[in-house]
Amino acid sequence: MGPYTREKKLIIAAIITIVILAPSIYYIATSLSEPLAGVKVAIYDDRGTTLASQTALENMFGWMGADVTVISSEDVESGVLTSYDIFVAPGGCWCDDRCEILNDYEIVRQFILQGGSYFGIGGGATYATGLRLGLFQGIIWSDCNGTGTWLLEMDVNRESTGPDLSDEPDSYIIFYESSGYFETEDMTDIIPICTYTDTGLPSMIAFKYGNGTVFLSSPHPEYEEGNMNDGTDLWDTFSDPDSEWGLMLKICLWLLEESPS
């Protein structure tokens, strides 16, 4: 066999480099594909939560690479929250006659105060307001764009002082379910994430609470309308041209970065 050509030498050098760096390359690829690897997420389930929202959130956090567990009010009462990083409250009816966690306000509040993160969607966001848990000292005014269910365009706060959303698109098409907007007397420390395009009112917010962090959304970014990525076909008669899961990932990374737990 004759001497190696320059091209062959370059190929061999590249192969050797890949072999040497393989563990690092694998680690980087794994980290990128599972950005929340090692993060423990507790998704709450009781008579007041909607199964479709819960299922979609399980699939969304699984897509992020998190370690996801569904917990009950009995689990909360037993103190399991100390083992988790994020408490997720799905959509649903958190009214007094259906919600089983109503007596556990202080347990959840202390979890956030001591460095945990709260991720509330729909009814789970309402549970966090002044009417219930009191993480957000204000209310959600429902039916911001009327009653009913449809896809609605909402603007992204690309100048957010919290999660870095600078490379996000100007807006998303998000599932609206008689959704509302957040209002309180002092919004100084409240970070708008998305706003209704027609009114500019906040539909998603994030903020710090004690040593912990909170994200609340009245509309439903967990659903992947038109496909089964979210594990449910409930709203698949709609066809959503985009996915909000990447946006949710950035929010979760901020929640965790700002929380010392």
N, C-alpha and C positions, 0 to 999 in steps of 0.2 A: 504494500500500500504506500502511495506517495505521501509527501509531506502534507500536513493539514493546510487547507486554504484559509484565508483570513475569515471567510464566512463561517467555516466549520469551527474555527477557534472561538469566534464570538458566540456561536450556538452553545458550545461546551461550557464557556464561561457563564453564560446565562443559566444553564442547567445547574451548575455548581452553586451559583448564587441563590437560585430558588430552593435547592436542597438545604442550604445553610440557613436561609431565612424562613423556611417552611413553618416552624412553630410560631414565629411572630406573625407571619401572613395569616395563618389559621386563626390566631387569637384576634387579630384586627378584624378579619372577616366575620368571626363569630360575634364580636362586640357590636359590629355594625348591623348584623342581622337580628341580634337580640339586645337592643340598647338598654332594656330594663332587666337584664339578667341579674338574678340575685335579689331583686326588689320583690317584697312580699305584699300582695294586694288582697284585701278582704272585701268581697262583694256581698252586700247585705241582702238577705232574702226573708220576707215574711208575707203575710196575707195582703199587705199594702203595696207590695212591689209588683211591677208588670214583668211577667216572665220573658217577653220578647226583649225588653230593654236590658234585663239582667243577662240574658243569653248573648246579646250583641256586645255588652261590655265585657263579658268573659272572653269572647273571641277577640275583641279589640286589644285587651291587655295581654292576651296570649300572643297575639301578633307582635306586640312590643317586646315579648320575651320575659314578661314578669311571671312570678310564681303566684298563681291565682287560686284562691280558696273562697267558696261560698259559705257564709256564716249566718247564724240565726240570732235572735234576741237573747236566747239562752247562752249562746257563745259570748255575746257582748257582756252579759251579766257575770259570766265566769272569769272575765278579765283577759280574754285572748287578744284584745287589741294591742297589748304591749308587745306582741310578737310580729306586728305588721307595720308597714311603712305608709300605706294608703288605705283609707276607708272609703269605699265606693257605695254611694246611695243611688240606686237606679230610679228610673221613672216609675210612676204609679200613683196610687191614691194613699197619701200619708195622713188621711183623716182619722179622727179619734177612734172610730168604730172598727177600723181595719189595721191600723198601725200598731205593731206589738212592741216597738222600741220607745214608745212615748215616755216610759218611766226611766229610761236610761240616758236622759239628757246629759247628766253630769259626767257619766263615764265617757261618752263620746267627746264632750267638751274638754275634759282633762287630757284625753288622748291628743287632741289638737294643740292645746296649750303647752303640752310637754314635748312637742316636736313632730307630731304626726301630721299627715296630710288628709284633707277631705276633698272628695271628688263627687259632686252632686249633680244629677241630671233630672230635669223635669220636676216631678214630685220630690225627688231627693234633694233638689236645690231649694225647693220651698221649705223642706224640713229644716234647713240651715238658717232660715231667716229669723227675724225678731218674733214671729208668731210661734216658733218652736224652739230650736236649739240656740238661736241667738248669736251664731257666728257672724252673720251679716246683720247689722243693726238697722234693718229696713225691711221692705216688703217687695214682693213680685206682683206687679199689676198684670193680671192674666189677659188673654185675648187681645194682645197688642195690635194684631192685624185681623181681628175677627175670630170667630169660633170655627173650628173645622181642622182638617188635616190636609196639608199639601207641601210641596217644596217651595222654599222662599229664599231669595237672594239676600245675603247679609254681608256687610262690609267687615273686613279684617283691620284691626288696629295695628298697622305695620310699624307704627312709632311707639309701640308698647314700651313702658318703662319697666315691665316685668319680663315675661318670656320674650326672647328675641324672635320677632315675627317679621323682620325686615325683608326676608326673602320669600315671604308668603304671597300668594296672589291677592289682588285687591279685594276679592270677595269669594264666597262659597255659596253653593246652593244647598241649604240645610233643611232637614225635615222639621216642619212646623206643626205642632199639635196644640192648637189654641194657646200657643206659648205667650209669655209675657216679657216684661222688662223690669230691671232692678232700679229701685229708688230708695234713697235715704237722705237725711238732712245734710250730711257731710260725706261727699264722695272723694275727698282729697286722697285718701290712701287706697282707694278702690281702683283697680286697673281694668279698664274695658278691654275685652278680647275681641268680641264681635258686636256690631251694632246693626239695627234694622236700617236698611238702605234708605227707606223713605222718610224716616223720622230722626235717625241718629241716636235713638234710645238704646241702652246697653242690653243685649240679649245674653251675653256671657261675660263673666267678671272673674278676676282673681285678686287675692290679697293675702296678707300675712295676718295671723291671729296668734298672739302670744309667741311661742317658739315654733309654731306650726304654720301651715299654709292651706289655702282654700281655693278651690275652683268651683264655680257654679254656672250651670247653663240651663236656661229654660227650654230652648229647642233641643233637638236630639241629634248630635253629631255622631253618636255611636252606631246608628243604622247605616248600612250599605245598601241603599235602595237599588233594586234591579239585579242583585246577585246574592249568592249565599255565603259570602265571606263572613258575614256577621252571624251565621248559624241560624237565622230565622228568615222566613219568607213573608212575614206579616205585611210589610210595606213594599214588596217587590213588584207591585203593579205600577209603582212609580219608577222612573229611570233617572237616577242621579248621575250627572256627567262627571262628578269628581268625588273624592273621598276626603273626609275631614280627619281621618286617623293620623295623618302626619302632623296636622295642627295639634291634635290632642297629645301626641307624643312630645312635642316641644313644650306644651304646658306641663305635662307630667315631669319632664326633666327639670323644669324651673321649680315646681313644687318640691322636688327632692333636693335640689341644690340649695334652696333657701331654708330648708329644714335641717336641723342638726342631728335628727335621729337616724 
